[in-house]
Amino acid sequence: MSVKKIVSLLLALALLCGMALADTVVGTSGSSWVRSGPGRGYEKLAVLSEGASCEYLGSTRSDERGVAWYNVRVGGVEGWVSSRYTALNADEGWGDEDFSWELGEARYVRATARVNVRSGPGTNYEDLGTLVRGECLTYLNETRYDAGGQGWYKARYYSYGEVWVSAVYSELTDTYTEAASDDDAGVSGSYIQATGRLNVRSGPGLGYDDKGTLQKGATAAYLNEYSVDERGVTWYKVSYNGGSGWVSSRYCELY
């Protein structure tokens, strides 16, 4: 066999293998619209029926709700389908992607509203703390989507370590901004009252051991000692369970 024929055969085999390994998107919940862009406001181009599959073109984007949209080709038409009605079958892991924006490489996750950070990409994971609007964390170049198609960004939460932030209440950016201040915490008073589920820690910061929890509305005596952590958040030392502990001012008020 000539060298030219061998090369042609190898190219044909590579093409067939590539077709066999191509990622696909499958309709899972009724018929879904294929739109001209990643969101409900874009033009309808075609329909992907339940059970039908189409070619995934390797790009995933989130809309204003944090819902993932897949870039696909359906019957010769290129467009976007919502992850709420489809499923991505990808060899490299479902829903993982490194993002780059038109403005430049995404370096930060910026809170667009008050948002909890969690130990994993979903609301069922442990709540580790809160970001306020404008607060920025370093983006760790990983985005995942939960079962509802909602996006989650992996970030570094100061000295605490790695956390996940919902894309519904945050955005990726290449520009660092200062947080909008909502932590004008006082330091004079006699007791604290929890304004939400309040963790009691062994020291004034996220890295200290969790000693227990005060539920919303619960009170504790303030021991007239406070500290400010690396985020600029004030912590109060309080009487707790026969001893003492520290609570974040982001989840309580001092009276």
C-alpha positions as CSV (number, residue, x, y, z in Angstrom):
1,M,0.0,0.0,0.0
2,S,1.3,3.4,-0.9
3,V,2.1,6.1,1.7
4,K,-0.6,8.3,0.2
5,K,-3.2,5.6,0.7
6,I,-2.1,4.9,4.3
7,V,-2.3,8.6,5.1
8,S,-5.8,8.9,3.6
9,L,-6.9,5.8,5.6
10,L,-5.6,7.3,8.8
11,L,-7.3,10.6,8.2
12,A,-10.6,8.8,7.5
13,L,-10.3,6.7,10.7
14,A,-9.5,9.9,12.8
15,L,-12.6,11.6,11.3
16,L,-14.8,8.6,12.2
17,C,-13.4,8.4,15.7
18,G,-14.0,12.1,16.2
19,M,-17.6,11.7,15.1
20,A,-18.1,8.8,17.4
21,L,-16.7,10.7,20.4
22,A,-18.5,14.0,19.7
23,D,-20.4,15.4,22.7
24,T,-24.1,15.6,22.4
25,V,-27.1,17.4,24.0
26,V,-30.3,15.4,24.5
27,G,-33.8,16.7,25.0
28,T,-35.0,15.4,28.4
29,S,-38.2,17.3,29.2
30,G,-40.6,18.0,26.3
31,S,-39.6,20.0,23.3
32,S,-37.2,22.8,23.8
33,W,-36.6,25.9,21.7
34,V,-33.2,26.4,20.0
35,R,-32.6,30.1,20.3
36,S,-30.1,32.5,18.6
37,G,-28.4,33.3,21.9
38,P,-28.1,32.0,25.5
39,G,-31.3,33.3,27.0
40,R,-35.1,33.4,26.8
41,G,-35.1,36.7,25.1
42,Y,-33.3,35.5,21.9
43,E,-35.0,34.6,18.6
44,K,-36.4,31.0,18.2
45,L,-34.7,29.2,15.4
46,A,-35.7,25.5,15.7
47,V,-37.0,22.9,18.1
48,L,-35.2,20.0,19.9
49,S,-37.7,17.3,20.6
50,E,-37.7,15.2,23.8
51,G,-35.4,12.2,23.3
52,A,-33.7,13.7,20.3
53,S,-30.0,14.4,20.3
54,C,-27.9,17.1,18.6
55,E,-24.2,18.1,18.4
56,Y,-22.8,20.1,21.3
57,L,-20.4,22.8,19.9
58,G,-18.3,23.1,23.1
59,S,-19.6,26.3,24.6
60,T,-21.8,26.8,27.7
61,R,-23.1,30.2,29.0
62,S,-25.3,31.3,31.8
63,D,-28.3,33.7,31.5
64,E,-29.4,36.4,33.9
65,R,-30.9,33.7,36.2
66,G,-27.7,31.6,36.3
67,V,-29.3,28.9,34.1
68,A,-26.9,27.2,31.7
69,W,-27.4,27.3,27.9
70,Y,-25.6,24.9,25.5
71,N,-24.4,26.0,22.1
72,V,-25.6,23.3,19.7
73,R,-26.2,22.4,16.0
74,V,-29.7,21.0,15.3
75,G,-30.4,20.0,11.7
76,G,-27.9,22.4,10.3
77,V,-29.0,25.3,12.5
78,E,-26.6,26.6,15.2
79,G,-28.2,28.0,18.3
80,W,-28.6,27.6,22.1
81,V,-30.8,25.3,24.3
82,S,-31.6,25.6,28.0
83,S,-30.2,23.0,30.4
84,R,-33.5,23.0,32.2
85,Y,-35.0,20.9,29.3
86,T,-31.8,19.1,28.0
87,A,-28.8,17.1,29.2
88,L,-25.2,17.4,28.1
89,N,-23.4,14.1,27.5
90,A,-19.7,15.1,27.4
91,D,-16.6,13.0,27.7
92,E,-14.7,15.5,29.8
93,G,-17.3,15.8,32.6
94,W,-20.7,17.4,32.6
95,G,-21.0,21.1,32.8
96,D,-17.3,22.0,33.5
97,E,-15.8,24.9,31.6
98,D,-13.1,27.6,32.0
99,F,-14.6,30.9,31.1
100,S,-13.2,33.9,29.3
101,W,-15.1,37.0,28.7
102,E,-14.9,39.5,25.9
103,L,-13.4,42.0,28.4
104,G,-10.6,39.7,29.2
105,E,-9.8,36.6,31.2
106,A,-12.1,36.2,34.2
107,R,-10.1,36.7,37.4
108,Y,-12.8,37.4,40.0
109,V,-16.2,36.3,41.2
110,R,-18.2,39.5,42.1
111,A,-21.3,39.4,44.2
112,T,-24.2,41.3,42.6
113,A,-26.4,40.8,45.7
114,R,-26.0,39.4,49.1
115,V,-25.1,35.7,48.5
116,N,-24.1,32.7,50.6
117,V,-20.9,30.7,49.7
118,R,-21.1,26.9,49.9
119,S,-18.9,23.9,50.1
120,G,-20.1,22.6,46.8
121,P,-21.9,23.6,43.6
122,G,-25.5,23.5,44.9
123,T,-27.9,24.8,47.6
124,N,-27.7,21.4,49.3
125,Y,-24.1,21.9,50.3
126,E,-23.0,23.5,53.5
127,D,-23.4,27.2,53.9
128,L,-19.9,28.6,54.8
129,G,-20.5,32.4,54.9
130,T,-21.9,35.4,53.0
131,L,-20.7,37.9,50.4
132,V,-22.2,41.3,50.2
133,R,-22.9,43.2,47.0
134,G,-19.6,44.2,45.2
135,E,-17.4,41.8,47.2
136,C,-14.9,40.0,45.0
137,L,-13.2,36.6,45.4
138,T,-10.5,35.1,43.2
139,Y,-12.1,32.9,40.5
140,L,-10.5,29.4,40.4
141,N,-11.3,28.8,36.7
142,E,-14.1,26.3,37.2
143,T,-17.8,26.6,36.6
144,R,-20.3,23.8,37.2
145,Y,-24.1,23.4,36.9
146,D,-26.4,21.8,39.3
147,A,-29.4,19.5,38.5
148,G,-31.6,22.5,37.8
149,G,-29.1,24.0,35.3
150,Q,-28.0,26.8,37.7
151,G,-24.4,27.9,37.4
152,W,-21.9,27.9,40.3
153,Y,-18.4,29.5,40.3
154,K,-15.5,28.1,42.2
155,A,-13.6,30.7,44.2
156,R,-11.1,31.3,47.0
157,Y,-12.7,32.5,50.1
158,Y,-9.9,34.4,51.8
159,S,-7.8,32.1,54.0
160,Y,-10.7,29.7,54.5
161,G,-10.1,28.0,51.2
162,E,-12.2,26.9,48.2
163,V,-16.0,27.7,48.0
164,W,-18.8,27.9,45.4
165,V,-20.9,30.9,44.6
166,S,-24.2,30.9,42.8
167,A,-24.1,32.6,39.3
168,V,-27.7,33.9,40.0
169,Y,-26.2,36.4,42.5
170,S,-22.7,36.9,41.2
171,E,-20.8,37.5,38.0
172,L,-17.3,36.8,36.5
173,T,-15.2,39.9,35.9
174,D,-11.6,40.8,35.2
175,T,-11.8,43.9,37.4
176,Y,-11.6,43.9,41.2
177,T,-14.1,46.2,43.0
178,E,-14.6,47.0,46.7
179,A,-17.6,45.6,48.4
180,A,-20.6,47.8,49.1
181,S,-20.5,48.3,52.9
182,D,-23.4,46.7,54.8
183,D,-21.4,46.0,57.9
184,D,-21.6,49.2,59.9
185,A,-21.6,47.1,63.0
186,G,-21.6,48.8,66.4
187,V,-19.5,47.6,69.3
188,S,-21.5,48.8,72.3
189,G,-24.4,46.9,73.8
190,S,-25.5,44.2,76.2
191,Y,-26.6,41.3,74.0
192,I,-26.8,40.1,70.3
193,Q,-29.8,38.8,68.5
194,A,-29.5,36.5,65.5
195,T,-31.0,37.9,62.3
196,G,-30.5,34.5,60.5
197,R,-29.0,31.1,61.3
198,L,-25.9,32.1,63.3
199,N,-22.8,29.9,63.7
200,V,-20.9,30.3,67.0
201,R,-17.1,29.8,66.5
202,S,-14.1,29.3,68.8
203,G,-12.5,32.5,67.5
204,P,-13.2,35.6,65.5
205,G,-13.1,34.3,61.9
206,L,-14.2,31.7,59.4
207,G,-11.2,29.5,60.0
208,Y,-12.1,28.7,63.6
209,D,-14.0,25.7,64.8
210,D,-17.8,25.7,64.7
211,K,-19.1,25.3,68.3
212,G,-22.8,25.4,67.5
213,T,-25.7,27.4,66.1
214,L,-28.1,30.1,67.2
215,Q,-31.4,30.1,65.3
216,K,-32.9,33.3,64.0
217,G,-34.3,35.5,66.8
218,A,-32.1,33.8,69.5
219,T,-30.1,36.1,71.9
220,A,-26.8,35.8,73.7
221,A,-25.0,38.1,76.2
222,Y,-22.3,40.2,74.6
223,L,-19.0,40.0,76.6
224,N,-17.9,43.5,75.5
225,E,-15.1,42.1,73.3
226,Y,-14.9,42.3,69.5
227,S,-12.5,41.7,66.6
228,V,-12.4,42.5,62.9
229,D,-11.4,39.7,60.4
230,E,-9.5,39.8,57.1
231,R,-12.7,40.7,55.2
232,G,-13.4,43.7,57.5
233,V,-16.3,41.9,59.2
234,T,-16.8,42.5,62.9
235,W,-17.1,39.5,65.3
236,Y,-18.6,39.6,68.8
237,K,-17.5,37.5,71.7
238,V,-20.7,36.2,73.4
239,S,-21.7,33.9,76.2
240,Y,-22.5,30.4,74.8
241,N,-23.3,27.0,76.3
242,G,-21.7,27.7,79.7
243,G,-18.6,29.2,78.1
244,S,-18.0,31.7,75.3
245,G,-17.8,31.9,71.5
246,W,-17.6,34.3,68.6
247,V,-20.4,35.3,66.2
248,S,-20.3,37.3,62.9
249,S,-22.1,40.7,62.8
250,R,-23.3,39.8,59.3
251,Y,-25.9,37.5,60.9
252,C,-26.8,39.3,64.1
253,E,-27.4,42.7,65.6
254,L,-26.0,44.2,68.8
255,Y,-28.3,45.9,71.3
